[in-house]
Every structure is written in C-alpha cells, then in structure tokens.
Amino acid sequence: MKKHTLKNFLIIILFFLQAAGHAQSSDAKLANEYFQEGEYDKAKLMYEGLEKSKQAIPLIHANYMQLLLDANELKDAERYLQRVLKFFPSNLQYQVDLVFYYHYAGELDKKDKFLNELIKSYADNQYQLSTIAQNLATRQLYADAIQFYEKARAANGRPSSFALDMAAIHRLTNNKPEMTSEYINYAEGNPANLTYVKNLFQNILTEEEDQNFLEQTLIQKTQRNPNETLYSDLLIWLLLQRKDFYSAFIQGRALDKRNQQPGNECMRIAQIAYDNKSWQDAIDIYQYVINTYPNSYNYPPARRLLIRSKENKVKNEYPVDRLAIRNLADEYARLYDEMGPNPTTLEALRNKALLHAFYLNELPQAITLLKTIIHNNRSPASLISESKLDLGDIYLLTDQPWESTLLYSQVEKANKESPLGYEAKLRNARLNYFTGNFALAKSHLDILKLATTRTIANDAIALSLLISDNTVFDTTDQVMKDFASVELMIFMNKSEEAKRRLNQILEQHPGHSITDEIYWLQARLELEAGDYMAAIQQLDKIISQYNYDILSDDAFFRKAIILQDHLHKDQEAMSIYQEFLKKYPGSRHAAEARTRIRKLRGDLTN
C-alpha cells in the first residue's frame, strides 16, 4: 500500500514538473519572439522571470545576454553569467561568453585571469581547447582564439593541426602573411591536399605584395629544406602563375636533379612557357634539356620543340627574316635525317612543310612533305588529320577550295566530337566565310560556339559576331564580302594587294561598321611589314574612335607591345600598360600586362 502511494506521489510530481517545463518553454518562446520583434521591454520582463530556472537558460541565453549588453546593464549581465556558470560549470560556450563580457566591459585583467584559468583547466585536452577557440572566434575575439588554437596544437603534437582554422581567422583579420604561413603548415601536414592549397592561394593572394611574401617564404623554406619537394612544387606553381618562367625553370632544374629525372619538370615548364608565347624562355629551357640529357627520352621532343620555339620567335619579329626561316627548315630536315621517321620527327617534317608553304612560297615542296606524312605508316592518326588540315589550307593558297573542303570534311568525319573535328569544322566555316557564303559559315559557327575547347569556341563566336555585326544593315552583304576577300588575300600572303583593297573599302563605304576591323587589319599588315609607327597610327584610330568597341582593349594592348618589343620605348610602354589596366581591368590581356610591367620594373629574373 505504501509503495502504491509513493508511486502515485512520484507520478504527480513528474506531471507538475512536465507542466512547469512546458510552461517555461512556451514563455521562453514568447520572450524570444518579443526580442526578435524589437519589443525589448516585454522580452526583458519575461526573461527576468525565466533566468533563475536552469531548464530555461539554454532557451533564452543568447538573446537575454545580448539584450543586457545592448542596454548597457553590465552588472546584471555579469550577475546573470555567474549564475549560468553555477548551473553549467563545464559549458564551454558559457565560459567564452563570460570572457566576451569582460572584453566588452573593458575588464581586461579579469578577462586575462579567466582565460589563464581556462588554459590551465584544459591544458592537455586539444578538443576542449579548440572548441573554446571556435567560440572565441565566433565572438570575434580573434587574438584569443589564435592563442587557444596554438595551445590545442601543442596538446595535439602535430605542427599542422588546426592550420585551416587559424588560417581562416588570419584571413578574416586580413593578416595575409600569417594566413599564408598557416596554409603552408597545412600543406606540410597534408601533402595530398596540395592542389587545394594552390587553389586557395590563387583565389586569395591576388595582390603583388602577398605573392611576394609567399615567394620569399617558399624560397627560404626550400633553402632550409633542400630535400623537401613540397616547397619546390609550390614555388614553381607560384612562379608559373606569375609567368616568371625562367625563375620557375631554375627551381625545376633543381627539382629534376633531386628526383633524378632527365629534365621532366623542365620540359613541363618549357611547355607552359611555350603555350604562353614566352619563346625565349622556352628556347633556353629546351636547350638546357638537350645539353644536359642527350641520351634521355626527353631529347627528341626537346630538339623539335626547340626549333618550334625558335620558329615562333622568328615569326613574331617583324618583318619576318626569310633567311632565318630557311635555317629553321634546314634544322627540321637535319632532325628528321638524324633520327629517321618516328612521331617526333614526322611532326618536325610537318612544321618544315608549313614554313615552305606560308613563308618561303614553296608550295609544291610543302605539298610533297605533307603527303609523305599522311601516307607514312608511323604517323599517328592525329598527325595525319593535322597534316590533312594543313594540306587543305595549302590548296586554298593554290585556289583549289573544293580540294580544301574535301580534306576538312574528311578530318571532321574521322574525328567527330573531338578538338580536331571541331577545328576541321571551323576551317570549313572559315572557307565559307572567305568565299562569301555567310549563311553556311554561320551554321557551322553556331555549332562550334558550344565546342568543348575554349579556343575553338571563342574563335567561332568572334567570327560569328563579325559576320552578324556587319551584315545586319547591309542586305547585299557586299562590304562584308569585300572584307572577307581581303582576309583571304592576307591568308594567301598577298599583303600589298590586301592593303590597297582595304583603303578602297574605306573610301567607298565611309563610316561603315566594319571600319574598326579594317583599322585592325591595317595595323597588322603594317606591323608585319616592320612599319611600327604606321601600325600604331592605325591602332590609335581604334583607341580614339572605337573606345567602346570589342577591339579597343586589343588595340591598346597591342600598341604597348609594339612600343616595348619593337621600338624599345620601355617607359612609354610601361605607361601604356598601366593606363590599360586602369581602363580594362577585366581584359583577357590583363595578366600579361601585369607580368610585362613587372619585367620592365626588373622584378623578374629574366
């Protein structure tokens, strides 16, 4: 009987406790709604009725604490926090809130004393220390958060532990040197995630001084730890981002020696320099591989790519030196004769054929060489397709467009949904453009706008826009046909005839929408003829009359290049580059403009 009575009594007590808890929960919800709606007096009155209940504290704490601080009722806030910590002495969030209170109230001695007590209490517990650090960071007490992360790191024993958390805090406080150091710490402890760190640096370290700090840090670490490849890897990546190819080569050369590789890293860097049209850097690096590793598998491609780099350098020095072109053709021939037919030397033979066709005007010899490649059993399928495209171009030079389109179509059919197939379709579109069949050209170009390769898609978009912009108000398309025929003349190396025809179009159709494109072609022709001032005069017409147009940034940048590379007026070029970056910060040429400024200032090694 007594047991039964006791059981009933406990049930009644539990019922009342549940009822009281439900009431407190409802009151806390209502008080929080008052707080969110800005009715602070009503909220405070209800909070004061709830703060003495342990069960209510988690429901009201954040809002009530904020309300007391906003009202500057600091003593009440301290009293409340002391009560909360009696209820929840081990709650890390509430402990950090007391730290925040002392900071807010300016009671820094109390704050430091309490922080020291927390450090002593959790000295060996990395989890508790890092949780306190997280809460301190949430309260924007960043210096204190860093202190606790350092204590947590010491407890953990790994120098890279909590590196991302600390880096994030340094990023918030714009302390980029410390942020950079912590990301390097993270990479040291997690080398498999090095790509992640590179991506972070690429997105965050956009200012030159930040990149300089990273570069110097990595150089120092590389010098102190010559056998640790991680620093060299990061440093090479950074130098390549900055287009400082020669400095990247110096590091790559050391890395190859350390890894006992026959120039693998150097070949990679040379290819990147080549792709970025830094021909002299590519020449220097390929020559190094040839001299240093003459018996390695890198020797044949280095030989071919060295000649190819020299070729591109010669082609971009106007007027083009025909004797230098002849010497390059002979170099390709010697490479082929020395090593016999293989994929590398057959590619060299293709390069030789293009020199004969487009620079030496020796079309029969070029055709013979390309047919040799196409019918050679050792030629890779891709090389055969490329050679067919080249042969199609040469048939254009010999006024055989039907032979050209036949070859382009063969390549397109053999390489469906691949870059070579897209390139073949682009050349067919260009052929139709040259011959004035704009509707068919645009049908090809509309497909190519979605091509998987950016270069082909961009070329297709550019040509499509050129046709659209300059035929919309011309129902006969005659001016566009005249302009396209000039582009074919230029393709066929009939430069003088092209110049005369461009002047005729300007005279016959003044103010036509194609005018800026004509100025651009005229500038190109003058540049290729070596008349640099005449080229600049044409570019200035675009800059002054068409500063709103798509070619304006190209003209501005090309002018600076001519001043620097051909007229050697470095200070004037520097001024133009700086003005260019102010006017066109989003231009595709912006990165190269910054690199050229750094070279002119002497920031880069080479």
C-alpha positions in Angstrom: 0.0 0.0 0.0 2.8 2.3 0.9 4.6 1.5 -2.3 1.5 2.3 -4.3 1.1 5.7 -2.6 4.7 6.6 -3.2 4.4 5.7 -6.9 1.3 7.9 -7.2 3.1 10.7 -5.5 6.1 10.5 -7.9 3.8 10.4 -10.9 2.1 13.6 -9.6 5.4 15.3 -9.1 6.6 14.3 -12.6 3.4 15.6 -14.0 3.8 19.0 -12.3 7.5 19.2 -13.4 6.5 18.4 -17.0 3.7 21.0 -16.9 6.2 23.6 -15.4 8.7 22.7 -18.1 6.1 23.1 -20.8 5.1 26.5 -19.4 8.7 27.6 -19.3 9.3 26.5 -22.9 6.2 28.5 -24.0 7.3 31.5 -22.0 10.8 31.4 -23.4 9.4 31.1 -27.0 7.2 34.1 -26.4 10.0 36.1 -24.9 12.3 35.3 -27.8 9.5 36.4 -30.2 9.3 39.8 -28.4 13.1 40.1 -28.7 13.1 39.3 -32.4 10.3 41.9 -33.0 12.2 44.6 -31.1 9.8 44.7 -28.1 12.7 44.6 -25.7 10.9 45.7 -22.5 8.4 42.9 -22.8 11.1 40.4 -23.6 13.3 41.6 -20.6 10.4 41.3 -18.2 9.8 37.7 -19.3 13.5 36.8 -19.3 13.8 38.0 -15.7 11.2 35.5 -14.7 13.0 32.7 -16.5 16.7 33.3 -15.8 16.6 31.6 -12.4 15.5 28.4 -14.0 18.2 26.0 -15.1 15.9 24.5 -17.7 15.1 27.8 -19.3 18.7 29.0 -19.6 19.6 27.2 -22.9 16.3 28.6 -24.4 16.9 32.3 -23.6 20.6 32.7 -23.1 21.9 34.2 -26.3 19.0 36.7 -26.7 19.0 37.7 -23.0 22.7 38.1 -22.9 22.6 40.4 -26.0 19.7 42.3 -24.6 21.6 43.1 -21.3 24.7 44.2 -23.2 22.8 46.4 -25.7 21.0 48.0 -22.7 24.5 48.6 -21.1 23.2 46.8 -18.0 26.7 45.3 -17.4 26.4 44.4 -13.7 23.2 42.5 -14.4 24.9 40.7 -17.3 27.8 39.7 -15.1 25.5 38.5 -12.3 23.4 36.5 -14.8 26.6 34.9 -16.3 27.9 33.9 -12.9 24.5 32.2 -12.2 24.6 30.5 -15.6 28.1 29.1 -14.8 26.9 27.7 -11.5 24.2 25.9 -13.3 26.6 24.8 -16.1 30.1 24.9 -14.8 31.6 22.8 -17.7 29.8 24.5 -20.6 32.5 26.0 -22.9 30.2 28.3 -24.7 29.0 30.0 -21.5 32.6 30.2 -20.3 33.5 32.0 -23.5 30.5 34.3 -23.1 32.0 35.4 -19.7 35.3 36.1 -21.5 33.4 38.2 -24.0 31.6 40.0 -21.2 34.9 41.0 -19.6 36.2 42.2 -23.0 33.0 44.1 -23.7 33.0 45.8 -20.3 36.7 46.6 -20.6 37.6 44.5 -17.6 40.7 43.1 -19.2 42.5 42.0 -16.1 39.5 39.8 -15.2 39.4 38.6 -18.8 43.1 37.6 -18.9 42.8 35.9 -15.5 39.8 33.8 -16.6 41.5 32.9 -19.9 44.5 31.6 -18.0 42.2 29.6 -15.7 40.7 28.0 -18.8 44.1 27.2 -20.3 45.1 25.5 -17.0 41.9 23.6 -16.8 42.1 22.2 -20.3 45.9 22.2 -20.9 46.0 18.6 -22.2 42.7 18.5 -23.9 43.0 19.6 -27.5 39.3 19.1 -28.2 38.2 21.4 -25.3 40.9 24.0 -26.2 39.9 24.0 -29.9 36.2 24.3 -29.0 37.0 27.3 -26.8 38.9 28.7 -29.8 36.0 28.2 -32.1 33.6 30.0 -29.7 36.2 32.8 -29.2 36.4 33.3 -33.0 32.5 33.3 -33.2 32.7 36.2 -30.6 35.3 37.9 -32.9 37.9 37.6 -30.2 40.4 36.5 -32.8 43.7 37.1 -31.0 42.4 35.0 -28.1 41.1 32.3 -30.5 44.6 32.0 -32.1 46.1 31.6 -28.6 43.8 28.7 -27.8 44.4 27.1 -31.2 48.1 27.3 -30.5 47.5 25.6 -27.1 45.4 23.0 -28.9 48.1 22.4 -31.5 50.7 21.9 -28.7 48.4 19.4 -27.0 47.9 17.6 -30.3 51.6 17.5 -31.1 51.3 18.0 -34.9 52.6 21.3 -36.2 49.9 21.3 -38.9 46.9 20.7 -36.6 44.2 23.4 -36.7 46.1 25.1 -39.5 43.0 25.7 -41.6 41.1 27.1 -38.6 43.9 29.5 -37.8 44.4 30.5 -41.4 40.6 31.3 -41.6 41.0 33.7 -38.7 44.1 35.4 -40.2 42.1 35.7 -43.4 39.2 37.4 -41.5 41.7 39.9 -39.9 43.5 40.4 -43.3 46.7 39.2 -41.8 47.8 37.6 -45.1 51.4 36.7 -44.0 50.2 34.6 -41.1 47.4 33.2 -43.1 49.9 32.2 -45.8 52.1 30.6 -43.2 49.3 28.5 -41.8 48.2 27.3 -45.3 51.8 26.2 -45.8 51.6 24.5 -42.4 48.5 22.7 -43.6 50.2 21.6 -46.9 53.2 20.3 -44.9 51.0 18.0 -42.8 48.6 17.1 -45.7 50.7 16.9 -48.9 48.0 15.0 -50.7 45.8 18.2 -50.5 48.5 20.4 -52.1 46.1 21.2 -55.0 43.5 22.5 -52.6 46.1 24.9 -51.1 47.1 26.1 -54.6 43.5 26.9 -55.4 43.2 28.8 -52.1 46.3 30.8 -52.9 45.2 31.5 -56.4 41.8 32.9 -55.2 43.2 34.8 -52.1 46.7 36.1 -52.9 45.8 38.5 -55.8 47.9 41.4 -54.6 51.5 41.5 -55.7 52.9 42.1 -52.1 51.1 39.0 -50.9 52.5 36.9 -53.7 56.0 38.4 -53.0 55.7 37.2 -49.3 54.7 33.7 -50.4 57.5 33.6 -52.8 60.1 34.7 -50.3 58.7 32.3 -47.7 58.9 29.4 -50.0 62.4 30.3 -51.2 63.6 30.3 -47.5 61.9 27.0 -46.8 63.4 25.5 -49.9 66.9 26.6 -48.9 66.5 25.3 -45.4 64.9 22.0 -46.5 66.5 21.2 -49.9 65.3 17.6 -49.9 61.6 18.6 -49.3 59.9 18.7 -52.7 56.7 20.3 -51.5 58.2 23.7 -51.2 59.7 23.5 -54.7 56.4 22.3 -56.1 54.6 25.2 -54.5 57.2 27.7 -55.6 57.3 26.5 -59.2 53.5 26.7 -59.2 53.6 30.3 -57.9 56.3 31.4 -60.4 54.3 29.9 -63.3 51.2 31.8 -62.0 53.2 35.0 -62.2 54.6 34.0 -65.6 58.1 34.1 -64.3 59.1 31.1 -66.4 62.8 31.4 -66.2 62.8 31.5 -62.3 60.4 28.5 -62.4 63.0 26.8 -64.7 65.7 27.4 -62.1 63.6 25.7 -59.5 62.5 22.9 -61.9 66.1 22.2 -62.8 67.0 21.6 -59.1 63.9 19.5 -58.6 64.8 17.3 -61.6 68.3 16.7 -60.1 66.9 16.0 -56.7 64.4 13.5 -58.1 67.0 12.1 -60.6 64.7 12.8 -63.5 66.1 13.6 -67.0 64.5 17.0 -67.3 60.8 16.1 -66.8 60.0 19.2 -64.8 62.0 21.4 -67.1 60.0 20.0 -70.1 56.7 20.8 -68.3 57.8 24.3 -67.5 59.1 24.8 -71.1 55.7 23.7 -72.5 53.9 26.2 -70.3 56.3 29.0 -71.4 55.7 27.9 -75.0 51.9 28.0 -74.5 52.2 31.5 -73.1 54.3 32.6 -76.1 57.4 33.3 -74.0 59.5 31.9 -76.8 62.9 32.9 -75.4 62.3 31.2 -72.1 61.1 28.1 -73.9 64.3 28.2 -76.1 66.6 28.5 -73.1 64.9 25.6 -71.3 64.7 23.2 -74.2 68.4 24.0 -75.0 69.3 23.1 -71.4 67.5 19.7 -71.6 69.2 19.0 -74.9 72.7 19.8 -73.5 72.2 18.1 -70.1 70.2 14.9 -71.1 71.3 14.0 -74.6 70.6 10.3 -74.1 67.2 10.6 -72.5 63.7 10.1 -73.8 63.3 13.9 -73.5 66.0 14.6 -76.1 64.0 14.1 -79.3 60.9 16.2 -78.3 63.2 18.9 -76.8 65.1 19.1 -80.2 61.8 19.5 -82.1 60.3 21.9 -79.6 63.5 24.0 -79.5 63.2 24.5 -83.3 59.5 25.2 -83.0 60.1 27.8 -80.3 62.8 29.5 -82.5 60.3 29.4 -85.3 57.6 31.2 -83.3 60.1 33.8 -82.1 61.2 34.5 -85.7 57.6 34.7 -86.9 56.8 37.4 -84.3 59.8 39.6 -85.1 58.7 41.8 -88.0 59.5 41.9 -90.8 60.0 38.1 -90.8 63.5 37.2 -91.7 63.3 34.8 -94.6 66.9 33.6 -94.1 66.1 32.7 -90.5 63.0 30.7 -91.8 65.2 28.9 -94.3 67.7 28.0 -91.5 64.8 26.6 -89.4 63.6 24.5 -92.3 67.1 23.1 -92.6 67.1 22.3 -88.8 63.9 20.4 -89.1 65.4 18.4 -92.0 68.6 17.6 -90.0 66.4 16.4 -87.1 64.5 14.1 -89.4 67.6 12.8 -91.2 69.4 12.2 -87.9 66.6 10.2 -86.2 64.6 8.8 -89.0 60.8 8.6 -89.2 59.1 8.5 -85.8 56.2 10.5 -84.3 58.5 13.3 -83.2 60.4 13.7 -86.4 57.3 13.4 -88.6 55.8 16.2 -86.5 59.0 18.1 -87.3 58.5 17.4 -91.0 55.0 18.9 -90.8 56.5 22.1 -89.2 59.0 22.2 -92.1 56.2 21.9 -94.7 54.3 24.8 -93.2 57.5 27.0 -93.4 57.8 26.2 -97.1 54.1 26.9 -97.7 53.5 30.1 -95.7 56.9 31.8 -95.5 59.0 30.6 -98.4 56.2 30.3 -101.0 57.4 26.9 -102.0 54.0 25.2 -102.3 54.9 22.0 -104.3 57.6 21.1 -101.7 55.2 21.7 -98.9 52.5 19.5 -100.5 55.0 16.7 -101.1 56.1 16.7 -97.4 52.5 16.7 -96.1 51.6 13.8 -98.4 54.7 11.9 -97.1 53.4 12.3 -93.5 49.8 11.3 -94.4 50.9 8.1 -96.1 53.6 7.1 -93.6 52.6 4.1 -91.5 54.5 5.5 -88.5 52.4 8.7 -88.5 49.9 8.8 -85.5 46.3 9.2 -86.6 46.2 12.7 -85.0 49.2 13.8 -87.0 47.6 12.5 -90.2 44.5 14.6 -89.5 46.5 17.7 -88.7 48.5 17.3 -91.9 45.3 17.0 -93.9 44.1 20.2 -92.4 47.4 21.9 -93.4 47.1 20.4 -96.9 43.6 21.8 -97.1 45.0 25.3 -96.2 47.7 25.0 -98.9 45.0 24.1 -101.5 43.4 27.4 -100.6 46.7 29.1 -101.5 46.6 27.4 -104.9 43.0 28.4 -105.4 41.5 24.9 -105.1 38.8 25.5 -102.4 37.0 22.3 -103.3 40.1 20.2 -102.5 40.3 22.1 -99.2 36.7 21.5 -98.1 37.1 17.8 -99.1 40.1 17.4 -96.8 38.4 19.4 -94.0 35.4 17.2 -94.2 37.5 14.0 -94.1 39.1 15.2 -90.8 35.8 16.2 -89.3 34.2 12.8 -90.1 37.2 10.9 -88.7 37.3 13.0 -85.5 33.7 13.5 -84.5 33.2 15.2 -81.1 36.9 15.9 -80.7 39.0 19.0 -80.8 40.4 18.0 -84.2 36.9 17.5 -85.6 35.9 20.9 -84.2 39.0 22.5 -85.8 38.1 20.9 -89.1 34.5 22.3 -88.9 36.0 25.8 -88.0 38.2 25.7 -91.1 35.2 24.8 -93.3 33.3 27.7 -91.7 36.3 30.0 -92.4 36.4 28.7 -96.0 32.7 29.6 -96.5 33.4 33.0 -94.9 36.3 33.7 -97.3 34.1 32.8 -100.3 31.2 35.0 -99.1 28.8 32.2 -98.1 28.0 33.7 -94.7 24.8 31.7 -94.0 26.6 28.4 -94.3 29.5 29.8 -92.4 27.2 30.8 -89.5 25.5 27.4 -89.5 28.9 25.8 -88.8 29.9 28.5 -86.3 26.6 28.2 -84.3 27.5 24.6 -83.6 31.1 25.4 -82.7 30.1 28.0 -80.1 29.3 25.0 -77.9 32.6 23.3 -78.6 34.4 21.7 -75.7 37.6 23.6 -76.4 37.6 27.3 -75.3 39.9 28.4 -78.1 37.7 27.0 -80.9 34.5 28.2 -79.2 36.0 31.7 -78.8 37.2 31.8 -82.5 33.7 30.7 -83.6 32.0 33.3 -81.5 34.4 36.0 -82.8 33.8 35.1 -86.4 30.1 34.8 -86.0 29.9 38.2 -84.3 32.0 39.7 -87.1 29.5 38.4 -89.7 26.4 39.4 -87.8 27.5 42.8 -86.8 28.5 43.8 -90.3 25.7 42.3 -92.4 22.6 43.3 -90.3 22.2 46.7 -92.1 23.6 45.6 -95.4 21.1 43.5 -97.3 23.6 42.8 -100.2 26.4 41.7 -97.8 28.7 43.3 -100.4 31.0 45.2 -97.9 31.4 42.1 -95.8 32.2 40.0 -98.9 34.8 42.6 -99.8 36.3 42.4 -96.4 36.3 38.6 -96.3 38.1 38.5 -99.7 40.8 40.8 -98.2 41.2 38.3 -95.3 41.7 35.6 -97.9 44.3 37.7 -99.6 46.2 38.1 -96.3 45.9 34.3 -95.7 47.5 33.9 -99.2 50.3 36.3 -98.3 49.1 38.9 -100.8 49.8 41.8 -98.3 50.2 44.7 -100.8 47.0 43.8 -102.7 45.2 43.5 -99.3 46.4 47.0 -98.2 45.1 48.5 -101.5 41.7 46.8 -101.2 41.3 47.9 -97.5 41.9 51.5 -98.5 39.3 51.2 -101.3 36.7 49.8 -98.9 37.3 52.8 -96.5 36.9 55.2 -99.4 33.8 53.6 -100.9 32.0 53.0 -97.6 33.0 55.7 -95.0 31.6 55.1 -91.5 30.6 51.5 -92.1 30.5 49.3 -89.0 33.4 47.3 -90.5 35.8 50.3 -90.2 37.4 49.3 -86.9 38.1 45.8 -88.2 39.8 47.4 -91.2 42.0 49.5 -89.0 42.9 46.4 -87.1 43.9 44.5 -90.2 45.8 47.6 -91.5 47.7 47.7 -88.2 48.5 44.0 -88.5 49.8 44.4 -92.1 52.0 47.4 -91.2 53.4 45.5 -88.2 54.2 42.5 -90.3 55.9 44.9 -92.8 58.0 46.3 -90.0 56.5 49.8 -90.1 55.8 50.1 -86.4 54.8 53.7 -86.3 52.3 53.2 -89.1 50.9 50.2 -87.1 50.5 52.4 -84.0 48.7 55.1 -86.1 46.1 52.5 -87.1 45.7 51.3 -83.5 45.3 54.8 -82.3 42.3 55.2 -84.6 40.6 52.3 -82.9 41.6 53.6 -79.4 40.2 57.1 -80.1 37.2 56.4 -82.4 36.1 53.0 -81.1 37.0 53.0 -77.4 33.6 51.3 -76.7 34.2 48.5 -79.1 35.3 44.9 -78.7 38.7 45.7 -80.3 39.6 48.7 -78.1 41.4 46.7 -75.4 43.2 44.6 -78.0 44.4 47.8 -79.8 45.5 49.4 -76.5 47.5 46.3 -75.5 49.0 45.8 -79.0 50.2 49.4 -79.0 52.1 48.8 -75.7 53.6 45.6 -77.1 54.9 47.4 -80.2 56.4 50.1 -78.0 58.1 47.6 -75.8 59.1 44.7 -78.1 59.8 46.6 -81.4 60.6 50.2 -80.6 62.2 49.5 -77.2 60.5 52.5 -75.6 60.2 50.8 -72.2 59.0 53.8 -70.2 56.3 54.7 -72.7 55.2 51.1 -72.9 55.1 51.0 -69.1 52.8 54.0 -69.0 50.5 52.4 -71.6 50.3 49.1 -69.7 49.4 51.0 -66.5 46.7 53.0 -68.3 45.5 49.8 -69.9 45.0 48.1 -66.6 43.0 51.1 -65.3 40.8 51.2 -68.3 40.4 47.4 -68.9 41.0 45.6 -65.6 38.9 42.6 -66.8 40.6 42.2 -70.2 42.0 38.9 -71.2 45.3 40.7 -71.6 45.4 42.0 -68.0 47.5 39.1 -66.6 50.2 39.5 -69.3 50.1 43.3 -68.9 50.9 42.9 -65.2 53.7 40.5 -66.0 55.2 42.8 -68.5 55.1 45.7 -66.0 57.0 43.5 -63.5 59.6 42.7 -66.1 60.1 46.3 -67.1 60.5 47.2 -63.4 63.1 44.4 -63.0 61.0 42.3 -60.6 61.5 39.1 -62.6 64.8 37.2 -63.1 64.7 37.2 -66.9 
